[in-house]
Amino acid sequence: MNKIKDGGAAFPTLDSGLSGLQLREQGMTIRDYFAAKAMQGLLSADSEFKFEDYNIAKFAYQQADLMLAERECAE
């Protein structure tokens, strides 16, 4: 089973304890954040994009995967 590269946590929450900072909550992944931004852009764009012809969530995650791949290449 292939694990989807999600880029890690986008907005992790940290707690300061006696032994230093500890991760309290992962929050959404960078992949989820990118997909949400892609979907937001698609839905707000004044274009000829025909939403009934596409699964917009799937398309947004495809765009997020492309952004993550590009991000990896840039490092």
C-alpha distances in whole Angstrom, upper triangle without the diagonal:
4,6,9,13,15,18,19,21,24,27,26,29,31,33,36,36,38,36,35,33,30,27,28,25,22,24,22,19,21,19,20,24,23,22,25,27,26,27,30,31,31,32,35,36,39,38,37,34,33,31,31,30,26,24,25,22,19,22,22,19,19,22,20,17,20,22,20,19,23,24,21,24,27,26
4,6,9,12,15,16,19,21,24,24,27,29,32,34,35,37,35,34,31,28,25,27,24,21,22,20,17,18,16,18,21,20,19,23,25,24,24,28,29,28,30,33,33,36,35,35,31,31,29,30,28,25,22,23,20,18,20,20,16,16,19,17,14,17,19,16,16,19,20,18,20,23,23
4,6,9,12,12,15,18,21,20,23,25,28,31,32,34,31,30,28,25,22,23,20,17,18,16,13,15,13,15,18,18,17,20,22,22,23,26,27,27,28,31,32,35,34,34,31,31,28,29,28,25,22,22,19,17,19,18,15,15,17,15,13,16,17,14,14,18,18,16,19,21,21
4,6,9,11,13,15,19,19,22,24,28,30,32,34,32,30,27,25,22,23,20,16,17,14,11,12,9,12,15,14,14,17,19,18,19,22,23,23,25,27,28,31,30,31,27,28,25,27,25,22,19,19,16,14,16,15,11,12,14,11,9,12,13,11,11,15,15,14,17,19,19
4,6,8,11,13,16,17,21,22,26,28,30,33,30,28,25,23,20,22,19,15,16,13,10,10,8,11,13,13,13,16,18,17,19,22,22,23,25,27,28,31,30,31,28,29,26,28,27,23,21,20,17,15,16,15,12,12,13,10,8,11,11,8,9,12,12,10,14,16,15
4,6,8,10,13,14,17,20,23,26,28,31,28,26,23,21,18,19,16,12,12,10,6,6,5,8,10,10,11,13,15,15,17,19,20,21,23,25,26,29,29,30,27,28,25,27,26,23,20,19,16,15,16,14,10,12,13,9,8,11,11,8,10,13,12,11,15,16,16
4,7,8,11,12,16,18,22,24,26,29,27,24,21,19,16,18,16,12,12,10,6,5,6,9,10,10,12,14,15,16,18,20,20,22,24,25,26,30,30,31,28,30,27,30,29,25,23,21,18,18,18,16,13,14,14,10,9,12,10,7,10,12,9,9,13,14,13
4,6,9,9,13,15,18,21,23,25,23,21,18,16,13,14,12,8,9,8,5,6,8,10,11,12,14,15,17,18,20,21,22,24,26,27,28,32,32,34,31,32,29,32,31,27,25,23,20,20,20,18,15,17,17,13,13,15,14,11,13,15,13,12,16,17,15
4,6,6,9,12,15,18,20,23,22,19,16,14,11,12,9,6,6,6,4,6,9,9,9,12,14,14,16,18,19,20,22,24,25,26,28,31,32,34,31,32,29,32,32,28,25,23,20,20,21,18,16,18,18,14,15,18,15,13,16,18,15,15,19,19,18
4,6,10,13,16,19,22,25,24,21,17,16,13,14,11,8,7,6,5,5,8,8,7,10,12,12,13,15,17,17,19,21,22,23,25,28,29,31,29,30,28,30,30,27,24,22,19,20,20,17,15,18,17,13,15,17,14,12,16,17,14,15,19,18,17
4,7,10,13,16,19,22,21,19,15,14,11,11,9,7,6,7,8,8,12,11,9,13,15,14,15,18,19,19,21,23,24,24,26,30,31,34,31,32,30,32,33,29,27,24,21,23,23,20,18,21,20,16,18,20,18,16,20,20,17,19,22,21,20
4,6,10,13,16,19,18,15,12,10,7,8,6,5,5,8,9,11,14,13,13,16,18,17,18,21,22,22,24,27,27,28,30,34,35,37,34,35,33,35,36,32,29,27,24,25,26,22,21,23,23,19,20,23,20,18,21,22,19,20,24,23,21
4,7,10,13,16,16,14,10,9,6,6,5,7,7,11,12,14,17,16,16,19,21,20,21,24,25,24,27,29,29,30,32,36,37,40,37,38,35,38,38,35,32,29,26,28,29,25,24,27,26,23,24,26,24,22,25,26,23,24,27,26,25
4,7,9,13,12,10,6,6,5,5,7,9,11,14,15,17,20,20,19,22,24,23,24,27,28,28,30,33,33,33,36,39,41,43,40,42,39,41,42,38,35,33,30,31,32,29,27,30,29,25,27,29,26,24,27,28,25,25,29,28,25
4,6,10,10,8,6,5,6,6,9,12,14,17,19,21,24,23,22,26,28,27,28,31,32,31,34,36,36,37,39,43,44,47,44,45,42,44,45,41,38,36,33,34,36,32,31,33,33,29,30,33,30,28,31,32,28,29,32,31,29
4,7,8,6,4,6,9,9,13,15,17,21,22,23,27,26,25,28,31,30,31,34,35,34,37,39,39,40,42,46,47,50,47,48,45,48,48,45,42,40,36,38,39,35,34,36,36,32,33,35,32,30,33,34,30,30,34,33,30
4,5,5,6,7,10,10,14,17,19,23,24,26,29,29,28,31,33,33,34,37,38,37,40,42,42,43,45,49,50,53,50,51,48,50,51,47,44,42,39,40,41,38,36,39,38,34,35,38,35,32,35,36,33,33,36,35,32
4,6,8,10,13,14,18,20,23,26,27,29,32,32,32,35,37,36,37,40,41,41,43,46,46,46,49,52,54,56,53,54,51,54,54,51,47,45,42,43,44,41,39,42,41,38,38,40,38,35,38,39,35,35,38,37,34
4,7,8,12,13,17,19,22,25,26,27,30,31,30,33,35,35,36,39,40,40,42,45,45,46,48,52,53,55,52,53,50,53,53,49,46,44,41,42,43,40,38,40,40,36,36,38,36,33,35,37,33,32,36,35,32
4,6,10,12,15,17,20,23,23,25,28,28,28,30,33,32,33,36,38,37,39,42,42,43,45,49,50,52,49,51,48,50,51,47,44,42,39,39,41,37,35,38,37,33,34,36,33,30,33,34,30,30,33,32,29
4,7,9,12,14,16,19,20,21,24,25,24,27,29,29,29,32,34,34,35,38,39,39,41,45,46,48,46,47,44,47,47,43,40,38,35,36,37,34,32,34,33,30,30,32,30,27,30,31,27,27,30,29,26
4,6,9,11,14,17,18,20,23,23,23,25,27,27,28,31,32,32,34,37,37,38,40,44,45,47,44,45,42,45,45,41,38,36,33,34,35,32,30,32,32,28,29,31,29,26,29,30,27,26,30,29,26
4,6,7,10,13,14,16,19,19,19,22,24,24,25,28,29,29,31,33,34,35,37,41,42,44,41,42,39,41,41,38,34,33,29,30,31,28,26,29,29,25,25,28,26,23,26,27,24,24,28,27,25
4,7,9,13,15,17,20,19,19,22,24,23,25,28,28,28,31,33,33,34,37,40,41,43,40,41,38,40,41,37,34,32,28,30,31,28,26,29,29,25,26,29,27,25,28,29,26,26,30,30,28
4,6,9,11,14,17,15,16,19,20,20,22,24,25,25,28,29,30,31,33,37,38,40,37,37,34,36,37,33,30,28,25,26,28,25,23,26,26,22,23,26,24,22,25,27,24,24,28,28,26
4,7,8,11,13,12,13,16,17,17,19,21,22,23,25,27,27,29,31,35,35,37,34,35,32,34,34,30,27,25,22,23,25,22,19,22,22,19,19,22,20,18,21,23,20,21,24,24,23
4,7,9,12,10,10,14,15,14,16,19,19,19,22,24,24,25,28,31,32,34,31,32,29,31,32,28,25,23,19,21,22,19,17,21,20,17,18,21,19,18,21,23,20,21,25,24,23
4,7,8,6,7,10,11,11,13,15,16,16,19,20,21,22,24,28,29,31,27,28,25,27,28,24,21,19,16,17,19,15,14,17,17,13,15,18,16,15,18,20,18,19,22,22,22
4,5,5,6,9,10,11,13,14,15,17,19,20,21,23,24,28,28,30,27,28,25,27,27,24,21,19,15,16,17,14,12,15,15,11,12,15,13,11,15,16,14,15,19,19,19
4,5,5,6,8,10,11,12,14,15,16,18,20,21,22,26,26,28,25,27,24,27,27,23,21,18,15,16,16,13,11,13,12,9,10,12,10,8,12,13,11,12,16,16,16
4,5,5,6,9,10,10,12,14,15,16,18,20,21,25,25,26,23,24,21,24,23,20,17,15,12,12,13,10,7,10,9,6,7,10,9,7,11,12,11,13,16,16,17
4,6,5,6,9,10,10,12,14,15,16,18,20,23,24,25,22,23,20,22,22,19,16,14,11,12,13,9,8,11,11,8,10,13,11,11,14,16,15,16,19,20,20
4,5,5,6,9,10,11,12,14,15,16,18,22,23,25,22,23,21,23,24,20,18,15,12,14,14,10,10,13,11,8,11,13,11,11,15,15,14,16,19,19,19
4,5,5,6,9,10,11,12,14,15,16,20,20,22,19,21,19,22,22,18,16,14,12,12,12,8,8,10,8,5,8,10,7,8,12,12,11,14,16,16,17
4,5,5,6,8,10,10,12,14,15,19,19,20,17,18,16,18,18,15,13,10,8,9,9,5,5,8,7,5,8,10,9,10,13,14,14,16,19,19,21
4,5,5,6,9,10,10,12,14,18,18,20,17,18,16,19,19,16,14,11,9,11,11,7,8,11,10,9,12,14,12,13,17,17,17,19,22,22,23
4,5,5,6,9,10,11,12,16,17,19,16,18,16,20,20,17,16,12,11,13,12,8,10,12,10,9,12,13,11,13,16,16,15,19,20,20,22
4,5,5,6,9,10,11,14,14,16,13,15,14,17,17,14,13,10,9,11,9,5,8,9,7,7,11,11,10,12,15,15,15,18,20,20,22
4,5,5,6,8,10,13,14,15,12,13,11,14,15,12,11,7,7,10,8,5,9,11,9,10,13,14,13,15,18,18,19,21,23,23,25
4,6,5,6,8,12,13,16,13,15,13,16,17,15,14,10,10,13,12,9,12,14,12,12,16,16,15,17,20,20,20,23,25,24,26
4,6,5,6,10,11,13,11,14,13,17,17,15,15,11,12,14,12,10,13,14,11,12,16,15,14,17,19,19,19,22,24,23,25
4,6,5,9,9,10,8,10,9,13,13,11,12,8,10,12,10,8,12,13,11,13,16,16,15,18,20,20,21,24,25,25,27
4,6,8,9,11,9,10,9,12,14,12,12,9,11,14,12,10,14,16,14,15,19,19,18,21,23,23,24,27,28,28,30
4,6,9,12,11,13,12,15,17,16,16,13,14,17,15,13,17,18,16,17,21,20,19,22,25,24,24,28,29,28,31
4,6,9,9,11,12,15,16,15,16,13,15,18,15,14,17,18,15,17,21,20,19,22,24,23,24,27,28,27,30
4,7,8,11,12,15,16,16,18,15,18,20,17,17,21,21,19,21,24,23,22,26,27,26,27,31,31,31,33
4,5,9,11,14,14,14,17,14,17,19,16,16,20,19,17,20,23,21,22,25,26,25,27,30,30,30,33
4,6,9,12,11,13,15,14,18,18,16,17,20,19,18,21,23,22,23,26,27,27,29,31,31,32,35
4,6,9,9,9,12,10,14,15,12,13,17,16,15,18,20,19,20,23,24,24,26,29,29,30,32
4,6,6,7,10,10,14,14,12,14,17,17,17,20,22,21,23,25,26,26,29,31,31,32,35
4,5,5,7,7,10,12,10,12,15,15,15,18,20,20,21,24,25,26,27,30,31,32,34
4,6,8,9,12,13,12,14,17,17,18,20,22,23,24,26,28,28,30,32,33,34,37
4,7,9,12,12,11,14,16,16,17,20,21,21,23,25,26,27,29,31,31,33,35
4,5,9,8,7,10,12,12,13,16,17,18,20,22,22,23,25,27,28,30,32
4,6,5,6,9,10,11,12,14,16,17,19,20,21,23,24,26,27,29,31
4,5,5,6,9,10,10,12,14,15,16,18,20,21,22,24,26,27,29
4,5,5,6,9,10,10,12,14,15,16,18,20,21,23,24,26,27
4,5,5,6,9,10,11,12,14,15,17,18,20,21,23,24,26
4,5,5,6,9,10,11,12,14,15,17,18,20,21,23,25
4,5,5,6,9,10,11,12,14,15,16,18,20,21,23
4,5,5,6,9,10,10,12,14,15,16,18,20,21
4,5,5,6,9,10,11,12,14,15,17,19,20
4,5,5,6,9,10,11,12,14,15,17,19
4,5,5,6,9,10,10,12,14,15,17
4,5,5,6,9,10,11,12,14,16
4,5,5,6,9,10,11,12,15
4,5,5,6,9,10,11,13
4,5,5,6,9,10,11
4,5,5,6,9,10
4,5,5,6,9
4,5,5,7
4,5,5
4,6
4
